Amino acid sequence: MLFAFPRLPNGFSVRGDASIIDQIAALAAPLSVIGADNVREGWAGVDIGPIVEDGVPGIGHRVKNDQYFDYHHSPADTFDKIDVGELGQNVAAAAGLIWAVAELGLAQRGIRLPLTWLTEDARPAVLAAMRHAGVIET
């Protein structure tokens, strides 16, 4: 979800059993440098609701939203309110957790995922966001 005003990452909510929530919490732990390691049971999002109801674990990215209704669907909800640094931190949070989940799933099958899984177009932006947020150091 992109909101046109500054927001910092606040972790993830997970819809799944306790073992899934614990696994996601462990995978999100390195994201503590950007405040995205707070993992709790909760809503995963309306878009994926049907598959979550069928038993697929769901994960929702959370942001600090104390000003949500000051801007949401108001005339002030415009792109000039976006803080590029905070947007980068949110991209890094989501990309970091997605990467960790993908690595875990493949590692369980004995497969190591190289960085090349990112498309040529997406790789620079994702890596830059993760570097900027301090999640990776390369």
N, C-alpha and C positions, 0 to 999 in steps of 0.2 A: 504494500500500500504506500503510495507517495502522497504526502501532505505538503502543501506549498508553504510551509513555515518550518523553522528549525526544530528538529527533534533528535534526541540521542537514542541509540539502541538501548533496550531494556531487557534483552534476553528473549526467551521463547516460551510459549505455552504448548503443552503436549497433550493430545488426546490418545491415550493408550494405557496399558497396564503399568504397574509400578516398575517392572523391570525395564520397560521401554523408556519410561521417564528417567530412570537412573542412567541408562545408556546415553541418552541424549544429553543429560547433565554432564556426564564425563566427557563427551565429545565437545561440548560447549565451553568447558573449563578454560582452554587457552584463550578464549575470547574475552576473558576478564579484563584485558588491557583496554578494551573499549566498552566495558560495562554490559556485555552481551552474554554473560554466563549465568544469568538468573533464569533457571528452568523450573517450571511448575506445571502441575496438572491444570488443564484448562482448554479453552476453545481453540480450534485449529483453523477455523475460517469457513464461511458459508460456501465458498466455491468448491471445496473438497468434501463437503458434508456427506453426500451420498456414499462415497467410498469409505469414509471413516465409519459411517453407520454399518457398513459391511465388514468392519473389523480391521481395516488398514489404519495403522497409526497415522495421526495427523500432527503437524507442527505449524504453529503460528508465530511469525516474527512479531515481537512486541517493541514498541517505542514508548518513551516517556511522553505521555499525552495529556498533561495537565491543562494545556490550552486548546485541546481538540475542538471543542464546540465554540471557541472564540473565532475560529476561522472556517471550520468545515461547512461547505456549501454556502458560504457567505460571499459577498462581493470582495472581501479581503483575501480569499483563498486563491492566490495568484502565484505564478512561478517566481516572481521577484522576491518572494519571502523565503525561498530555498537557501539554506546555508550549505554550500558545496562540501565543506569539510564534514559536516554532520551527515549529509547524504552519503558521502564516501564511507563513513563509519558504518552506516546501515547496510550498504552494499557489501562491505567487508564481513559484517556479521552474518548476513544471509549466505554469502558465497563460502565463508569459512565453515559454517555448519553443513552446508550441502556437500562440500568437498569431503569433510570428515565422515559424513554418513556414507557417501559413495565409496570412500576408501575402506571403511569398515565392512561394508557388504561384499566388496571384492576380496578383501583380505581373508574373510571367512571362507572364501572359495579358493584361496591360494593365488589370487591374482593381484599384482601390484599395479595401481593406476598411475600412469605417468602424467605429468603436467599437460601433455598434449591433448587431454580430453577437452580442454577449453578450445573453442574455435579460434581461429586466427584473429577474427574481429573482436571477440570478447576477451581474449587473454590479456592484452595490455591494460584494459580498464579494470578488470577484476584484480589483477596483480597489483596495479597501482593503488587501488582502494585498500587492499589488504596490507600493502607496505605502509601507506600513509597512516593507517590505523594502528600500525605496530604489531599486526598479527603474524606477519612473516618478515624475514630479513633479507631477501635476496636482491 
